[in-house]
Amino acid sequence: MNNPLISYQPRLHRFALLTAGFTFVLLLAGALVTSTGSSLAVPDWPLSFGKFFPEMKGGVLFEHGHRMIAGTVALLTLGLAIYTQIVEKRPWVKKLAWCALGAVLLQAVLGGVTVLLHLPTEVSVAHAGLAQIFFCLIISLSLVTSKNWIEDGDRRIKSTIGSVQTAALVTTVIIYFQIIVGAVTRHSGFGLAIPDWPLSFGQLLPTEWSWAILLQFSHTRVGAFIVLVLVNWLSFKVCTRYADEKTLFWPAASAALLVWLQCFLGILVIATEKSIVPTSVHVITGAALLASMLVLTLNSFRLFQKEQVS
């Protein structure tokens, strides 16, 4: 039976959803900063030209706008962490909220270091990778504070397609790794190392290899193909075998749609020579795909495991 001390807190859940929504907007703002080449439009940090509110024009609009959204997300995360400690009864959820707060503070520091050190690739990639981890933490908080998770917590179903949990977890990890490879490619300036698609310099495989070509080929061909196959295979199995389990069906169906959109956007990035819109949307679609698969993973562990999570 469910623990009677653990009850659904609608305000906490809505607070988590609000924070998740602002975080998604923040990811888009960060993508636009890089896509428009505005990362060093403001040379100082934490102020902007020594001011809290500089003149918002040109690249400053994107860079300082990103900082303002980031500050809003940080405040929301602080409020979410404190509110979670007050109303939440599950200790592991309280720790999850503190982890989210720690992640957003570290993210702010990495953002500042990125600017002050003039965009070193390693720091920029770490900043991008941590952004995805923070987003996943907020998505997890939104999920575990939801009504379905809490009030349906002790219901279990029998798996008929092997270990759904393992397949979903592995796919989630691979998607994150693909995002990191994409971030390295993007921040290294190698996005057009191979200027055509689906061929490579008009051939199936490049005749000459360099680090830039290998990295771009790994992301746009090998990694994209692996993710496409894994997501579609798992989504098809889940959606056909567990169509009535909405907590499994919807994240699986969403992932299947998003992975095709993501591949299409990747092609557009190359075809338009890294045009701002497809490049930026490509970044946030990857985050949405990762979040969908994470939700599928967490729900599968809740539904199929033998011991109660709550």
C-alpha positions in Angstrom: 0.0 0.0 0.0 1.0 3.6 -0.5 2.6 5.4 2.5 -0.2 7.5 4.0 2.4 10.1 5.0 3.2 10.8 1.4 0.6 12.8 -0.4 0.4 14.6 -3.7 1.4 18.3 -3.4 -0.1 20.0 -6.4 1.6 23.3 -5.7 5.0 21.7 -5.5 4.4 19.8 -8.7 3.3 23.0 -10.5 6.3 24.8 -9.2 8.6 22.0 -10.6 6.8 22.2 -14.0 7.2 26.0 -14.0 10.9 25.6 -13.3 11.2 23.0 -16.0 9.5 25.3 -18.5 11.9 28.2 -17.8 14.8 25.8 -18.0 13.8 24.8 -21.5 13.6 28.4 -22.5 17.0 28.9 -20.9 18.4 26.1 -23.1 17.0 27.8 -26.2 18.5 31.1 -25.1 21.9 29.5 -24.6 21.6 27.9 -28.0 20.8 31.2 -29.6 23.9 32.8 -27.9 26.2 30.3 -29.6 24.3 30.2 -32.9 24.4 34.0 -33.3 28.1 34.2 -32.2 27.1 36.4 -29.2 29.0 34.5 -26.5 31.6 37.3 -26.0 29.2 40.2 -26.8 29.5 41.0 -23.1 33.2 40.7 -22.1 32.7 40.8 -18.3 30.9 38.7 -15.7 28.8 38.7 -13.6 27.9 42.3 -14.6 27.5 43.3 -18.2 29.8 46.2 -19.1 29.8 46.9 -15.4 26.0 47.3 -15.3 23.0 45.1 -14.3 21.1 46.2 -17.4 23.2 47.3 -20.4 21.7 48.5 -23.6 20.0 45.5 -25.2 21.0 45.6 -28.8 23.0 43.3 -31.1 24.7 40.4 -29.5 24.2 41.9 -26.0 20.5 41.2 -26.4 21.2 37.4 -26.7 24.0 37.2 -24.2 22.6 39.4 -21.4 19.1 38.1 -22.1 20.5 34.6 -21.5 22.0 35.8 -18.2 18.7 37.3 -17.1 16.8 34.0 -17.9 19.5 32.1 -16.1 19.1 34.2 -13.0 15.4 33.6 -13.1 15.9 29.9 -13.3 18.4 30.0 -10.4 15.9 31.8 -8.2 13.1 29.4 -9.2 15.4 26.5 -8.4 16.3 28.0 -5.0 12.6 28.4 -4.3 11.8 24.9 -5.5 14.6 23.4 -3.3 13.3 25.3 -0.2 9.7 24.5 -0.8 10.5 20.9 -1.4 12.2 20.7 2.1 9.0 22.1 3.6 6.3 20.0 2.1 8.0 16.9 0.8 8.2 13.8 3.0 10.5 11.6 0.9 14.2 12.2 1.8 15.5 11.2 -1.6 13.3 13.8 -3.3 14.6 16.5 -0.9 18.2 15.5 -1.9 17.2 15.6 -5.5 16.1 19.2 -5.1 19.4 20.1 -3.4 21.3 18.5 -6.3 19.3 20.6 -8.8 20.2 23.7 -6.8 23.9 22.7 -6.7 23.9 22.0 -10.4 22.4 25.4 -11.4 24.9 27.3 -9.2 27.8 25.3 -10.7 26.3 26.0 -14.1 26.4 29.8 -13.4 30.1 29.6 -12.4 30.9 27.6 -15.6 29.1 30.2 -17.6 31.1 33.0 -16.1 34.4 31.1 -16.5 33.5 30.5 -20.2 33.2 34.2 -20.8 36.3 35.3 -18.7 38.5 32.7 -20.4 37.2 33.6 -23.9 35.3 30.4 -24.7 37.7 27.5 -24.1 36.2 24.4 -25.8 36.5 22.2 -22.7 34.7 24.7 -20.4 32.0 25.4 -23.1 31.3 21.7 -23.5 31.2 21.2 -19.8 28.7 24.1 -19.6 26.5 22.5 -22.3 26.7 19.1 -20.7 25.8 20.3 -17.2 22.9 22.2 -18.7 21.4 18.9 -19.9 22.0 17.3 -16.5 20.3 20.2 -14.7 17.4 19.9 -17.1 17.1 16.2 -16.4 17.1 16.9 -12.6 14.3 19.3 -12.9 12.3 17.0 -15.2 12.9 14.2 -12.6 11.5 16.5 -9.9 8.5 17.3 -12.0 7.9 13.6 -12.5 8.3 12.3 -9.0 6.1 15.0 -7.6 3.3 14.3 -10.0 -0.1 12.8 -9.0 0.4 9.6 -11.1 3.8 8.9 -9.6 2.7 9.3 -6.0 -0.9 7.9 -6.0 -0.1 5.1 -8.4 3.2 4.2 -6.8 2.6 0.7 -5.7 1.0 -0.6 -8.9 3.2 -3.1 -10.8 2.9 -4.6 -14.3 4.6 -7.6 -15.9 7.1 -7.0 -18.6 6.6 -9.0 -21.7 9.6 -7.7 -23.8 12.5 -8.4 -21.4 14.2 -5.6 -19.5 12.5 -2.4 -20.5 14.3 -0.6 -17.7 17.8 -1.6 -19.0 17.0 -0.8 -22.6 15.5 2.6 -21.7 18.4 3.5 -19.4 21.1 2.5 -21.9 19.3 4.5 -24.6 19.1 7.6 -22.3 22.8 7.4 -21.6 23.6 7.0 -25.3 21.4 10.0 -26.2 23.3 12.1 -23.6 26.6 10.9 -25.0 25.5 11.9 -28.5 24.5 15.4 -27.2 28.0 15.7 -25.7 29.7 14.7 -29.0 27.4 17.3 -30.7 28.5 19.9 -28.1 32.2 19.2 -28.8 31.5 19.4 -32.5 29.6 22.7 -32.2 31.9 24.5 -29.8 35.0 23.3 -31.7 33.6 24.9 -34.9 33.5 21.6 -36.7 29.8 21.6 -37.6 30.6 21.8 -41.3 33.7 19.8 -41.4 31.8 17.6 -43.8 29.7 20.0 -45.8 27.3 17.6 -47.5 24.8 14.9 -46.4 24.1 12.0 -46.6 27.4 11.5 -48.5 30.7 12.8 -47.3 32.5 14.9 -49.8 30.4 13.2 -52.5 31.4 9.7 -51.3 30.2 7.1 -48.8 33.2 7.6 -46.6 35.7 10.5 -46.6 39.0 9.7 -48.3 40.9 11.8 -45.9 40.4 11.9 -42.1 41.1 14.6 -39.6 40.0 15.1 -36.0 37.3 17.6 -37.2 36.0 15.2 -39.9 36.0 12.2 -37.5 34.1 14.1 -34.8 31.5 15.4 -37.2 31.1 12.1 -38.9 30.7 10.4 -35.5 28.0 12.8 -34.5 26.0 13.2 -37.7 26.3 9.7 -39.1 27.3 7.0 -36.6 25.8 8.5 -33.4 22.6 9.7 -35.1 22.0 6.3 -36.7 22.5 4.5 -33.4 20.2 6.8 -31.5 17.6 6.6 -34.3 17.5 2.8 -34.3 17.5 2.4 -30.5 14.8 5.0 -29.9 12.5 3.7 -32.6 13.0 0.0 -31.6 12.3 0.7 -28.0 9.4 3.1 -28.7 7.8 0.6 -31.1 8.0 -2.2 -28.5 6.6 -0.1 -25.7 3.8 1.5 -27.7 2.6 -1.8 -29.1 2.9 -3.9 -26.0 1.9 -1.2 -23.4 -0.5 1.0 -25.3 -2.8 1.2 -22.2 0.0 2.3 -19.9 0.0 6.0 -20.6 3.0 6.7 -18.4 5.0 4.5 -20.8 3.2 5.1 -24.0 3.4 8.9 -24.2 7.1 9.4 -23.4 7.9 6.5 -25.8 5.7 8.0 -28.6 7.2 11.5 -28.0 10.7 10.1 -28.2 9.9 8.4 -31.5 8.6 11.7 -33.0 11.4 13.8 -31.6 14.2 11.6 -32.8 13.0 11.9 -36.4 12.6 15.7 -36.0 16.1 15.8 -34.5 17.6 14.0 -37.5 15.7 16.3 -39.9 17.0 19.3 -38.1 20.6 17.9 -38.2 20.3 17.7 -42.0 19.0 21.2 -42.1 21.9 22.5 -40.0 24.3 21.2 -42.7 22.1 22.1 -45.7 21.7 25.7 -44.4 25.3 26.0 -43.3 24.4 26.3 -39.6 21.6 28.8 -40.0 20.5 30.2 -36.6 17.0 28.7 -36.4 17.6 25.1 -37.3 20.8 25.0 -35.3 19.2 26.4 -32.2 16.1 24.3 -32.4 18.4 21.2 -33.0 19.9 21.9 -29.5 16.6 22.1 -27.7 15.0 19.2 -29.6 18.0 17.0 -28.4 17.1 18.1 -24.8 13.5 17.3 -25.3 14.4 13.8 -26.7 16.7 13.2 -23.7 13.9 14.3 -21.3 11.3 12.0 -23.0 13.6 9.0 -22.7 14.5 9.9 -19.1 10.8 9.9 -18.2 10.3 6.6 -19.9 13.2 5.2 -18.0 12.0 6.4 -14.6 8.5 5.3 -15.2 9.7 1.8 -16.3 11.7 1.4 -13.2 8.7 2.4 -11.1 6.3 0.1 -12.8 8.4 -3.0 -13.3 10.7 -3.2 -10.2 9.8 -5.4 -7.3 10.4 -3.1 -4.5 8.5 0.1 -3.9 10.3 3.4 -4.8 8.2 5.9 -2.8 
